Amino acid sequence: MSGVNVAAISEQMQAEMAVKGFRDFIAMYNKLSENCFSRCVYDFTSRSLKNKERGCIENCTSKTNLVSQRVLDRFMELQAISKENEKRS
């Protein structure tokens, strides 16, 4: 019989899930940055942002974060309802 170390496999799976979660976070952050930059930054004659550009970026990131949070909250609500329905069945 082979000596399979279940604890080591579990730790490895958790580490892989953590890496995947971090990659997903970075991908989302990069997408947010790219979207807000392309929408808001238009003057490339200066190294600094104009006040209008800065405000646009702040609004863009804020709204995007709010929408993402609302979607996540709703998803969690639907998951809870789904689990309750499964228990009743």
N, C-alpha and C positions, 0 to 999 in steps of 0.2 A: 504494500500500500504506500502511496506517495504521501509525503508529509507536507500537505498544503497549508500554508500559513494564512488563515482567513483574515487575521488582524492586519497583516502586512498588505494583503490585497485590498482590504477595506480602506486602509490609509492611503494607498496608491490611488484608488478611485476617488477619494475625497480630494486629494491633491489635484488630480486631473480636472475634477469639477470646479475647484477653486480657480485653476488656470483658465478654464473655459469661461467662467464668470467674469474674470478680469479682462479677458480678450473681448468679450461681449460689451463690457463697460467701455473699454477703449474705443471699440468700433462705434458705439453710440455717441461717445464724446466727440470723436473725429467727425462723424456725420453732422452733429449739431454745429460744431465749429465751422465746417465747410458751408452748410446751409446759411447760417447767419452771416458769415463773411461775404458770401456771394450776393446776398440780399442787401447788405448794409454798407459795405465798403466800396466806394466808387472813386475816391480821390487818391491817386497814387503819386501825387506831386510832393508829398510830405511824408516823413517817417511816422508822424503822430496822427492819431485819429482826430477827425473833426468832431465837435460836440454833437452834431446831428448823427454822425456815424456811431459814436459811442452810445448815444441814447437808443438808436435803432438796435444795436447789438444787445444791449441790456434788456430791451423789450422782447426781442426775438428769443433769447435764451430763457428768459423768465416764462414766457408763454409756452415754449416747447417743454420746459420742465413741468409746468402745471398740467399740460395735456398728458404727458407721459405718466405723471402721478395719478391722474384721474383714470387713465386706461388701466394701470396696474391695480388700483383700488377696485375698479369694476370687475376686473378679471378675478381677483381674489374673492369678491362677493359671489360671483358665478360659480367658482370652484367650491365654495362652502355650500351653496345651494345644491350643487350637483352631488356632493358627498352626502348631504342630508337625504336627498332623494334615493341614493343608492342604499343607504341604511334602512329606509322604509320599505324598499322592494324585497 
